Amino acid sequence: MKLKNTVLIVNNLEQSKKFYKQVLGLKVLLDFHGSVTLSSGIVLQSKEIWKDLIHKTDQDIMMVNHAVELSFETEDIDAFMLVLDQYHVTLLHPPKEGTWGQRVVRFYDPDGHIIEVGESMRKIIKRLVSQGFSYEELAHRLRLPLDYIKQILESHS
């Protein structure tokens, strides 16, 4: 078994396609008959087509769901925040730092799907090292093996 794609049901295919291209920088791989395959394994499916496929009505399909999110990483969360501001994206919460040190923002796509964008592990480790954390302190804080921390820092020097 292999996960092939994540399918998001959308009300307005063109609006959603534009959002994912502009805000997240995804590329359209295939655009065919009410379904758009994007890079990163995301498929946007027209709600009208979806209703026919599963034999349901508008009332049966809940669009806003606070139990699922798409998760992305970036090397520069501050620059990404400017993109969210530029496109007036509705935030679920402003950027915040988790106890492990990752800075994360969550926001909604046009249909209420939650998207998380957080700093990459490489970025977190480099930032915390620059703040004076030792490799051992990083391993403890991030709950990662010391060898993994060293590998990240040595492979991206």
C-alpha distance (Angstrom), angle and dihedral (degrees) to the residues before:
residue distance angle dihedral
M1 . . .
K2 3.79 . .
L3 3.80 130.0 .
K4 3.79 106.4 -121.1
N5 3.81 106.6 -179.6
T6 3.78 144.8 -17.0
V7 3.81 110.4 -121.7
L8 3.80 119.7 -150.8
I9 3.78 118.7 -166.8
V10 3.80 110.9 -138.7
N11 3.79 135.8 -172.7
N12 3.80 96.2 -146.7
L13 3.79 113.9 30.6
E14 3.82 95.7 -168.8
Q15 3.82 93.3 48.8
S16 3.81 91.9 48.5
K17 3.80 93.1 45.5
K18 3.80 89.9 52.2
F19 3.84 91.3 47.9
Y20 3.80 94.7 51.9
K21 3.80 92.0 45.2
Q22 3.82 96.5 46.4
V23 3.80 102.4 34.9
L24 3.81 102.1 34.1
G25 3.79 99.7 23.4
L26 3.80 94.2 -126.0
K27 3.78 120.1 160.2
V28 3.81 127.5 -130.8
L29 3.80 108.6 -118.8
L30 3.80 98.2 173.5
D31 3.81 132.0 6.0
F32 3.78 111.0 -173.0
H33 3.81 137.3 147.7
G34 3.81 101.5 -25.8
S35 3.77 95.3 -35.6
V36 3.81 128.9 96.2
T37 3.81 121.4 -167.7
L38 3.79 112.3 -153.9
S39 3.77 132.0 -170.0
S40 3.82 114.4 -90.6
G41 3.82 90.9 49.0
I42 3.79 97.3 -78.0
V43 3.80 121.9 140.9
L44 3.80 122.0 -167.2
Q45 3.80 110.9 -151.1
S46 3.80 124.0 -167.7
K47 3.81 111.2 -115.6
E48 3.82 89.1 -133.6
I49 3.81 92.3 57.1
W50 3.82 91.7 41.8
K51 3.81 92.1 53.8
D52 3.80 90.1 55.1
L53 3.82 93.1 46.5
I54 3.81 94.3 53.2
H55 3.84 97.0 31.2
K56 3.82 95.3 -122.8
T57 3.82 137.7 129.1
D58 3.83 131.9 -123.3
Q59 3.80 89.5 -96.3
D60 3.83 91.5 57.1
I61 3.80 94.5 57.1
M62 3.81 117.6 78.0
M63 3.79 109.3 -158.6
V64 3.82 101.8 -174.5
N65 3.79 112.9 64.5
H66 3.79 124.6 169.3
A67 3.82 93.4 -171.1
V68 3.82 100.0 72.0
E69 3.79 133.9 50.3
L70 3.77 140.2 175.7
S71 3.79 110.8 -126.3
F72 3.81 124.5 -150.1
E73 3.80 134.2 171.4
T74 3.77 130.9 -141.3
E75 3.78 135.6 -174.8
D76 3.83 92.4 -140.8
I77 3.78 115.6 38.2
D78 3.81 92.6 171.6
A79 3.81 91.3 58.6
F80 3.80 89.8 45.2
M81 3.81 90.2 53.9
L82 3.81 87.8 59.2
V83 3.83 88.9 56.0
L84 3.80 91.1 51.6
D85 3.79 89.5 49.7
Q86 3.81 92.4 46.7
Y87 3.81 91.3 55.5
H88 3.84 94.5 39.2
V89 3.79 92.6 -122.5
T90 3.81 115.8 -175.1
L91 3.80 109.9 -117.5
L92 3.79 123.5 -143.3
H93 3.81 85.6 -159.2
P94 3.80 135.7 -14.5
P95 3.81 119.5 -104.2
K96 3.77 111.9 -64.2
E97 3.77 135.6 175.2
G98 3.80 119.8 -121.8
T99 3.79 121.8 -140.6
W100 3.82 88.5 -100.1
G101 3.82 90.8 58.0
Q102 3.81 103.0 -104.9
R103 3.79 116.5 136.7
V104 3.82 110.1 -141.3
V105 3.79 138.0 177.2
R106 3.80 125.8 -167.7
F107 3.79 124.9 -160.2
Y108 3.79 143.1 160.3
D109 3.77 129.6 -101.4
P110 3.85 116.8 -140.1
D111 3.83 90.8 -82.5
G112 3.79 97.7 46.8
H113 3.81 98.0 -99.0
I114 3.82 109.6 148.3
I115 3.79 118.4 -121.3
E116 3.79 124.3 -169.4
V117 3.79 122.6 -160.1
G118 3.76 116.8 -173.9
E119 3.75 137.9 168.7
S120 3.79 115.8 -86.9
M121 3.79 117.9 -107.2
R122 3.80 88.6 -111.9
K123 3.82 90.4 56.0
I124 3.82 92.9 47.0
I125 3.80 92.8 50.3
K126 3.82 93.8 46.7
R127 3.82 92.1 47.8
L128 3.80 93.6 49.1
V129 3.82 92.4 46.3
S130 3.81 88.6 52.5
Q131 3.83 87.6 53.2
G132 3.81 89.7 58.0
F133 3.80 103.0 -96.8
S134 3.80 114.6 149.7
Y135 3.80 120.2 -131.5
E136 3.80 89.1 -107.5
E137 3.82 92.2 51.1
L138 3.81 89.3 49.3
A139 3.80 92.4 50.8
H140 3.81 89.7 51.9
R141 3.82 95.9 44.2
L142 3.80 94.9 44.4
R143 3.81 93.9 38.2
L144 3.80 89.5 -129.3
P145 3.80 131.1 132.9
L146 3.80 113.6 -93.2
D147 3.81 90.0 -126.3
Y148 3.82 90.2 57.5
I149 3.83 91.1 52.7
K150 3.81 90.7 50.3
Q151 3.80 91.4 46.3
I152 3.82 92.4 52.7
L153 3.80 93.0 48.3
E154 3.81 94.9 44.9
S155 3.81 96.1 44.7
H156 3.83 94.4 51.5
S157 3.78 101.7 39.0
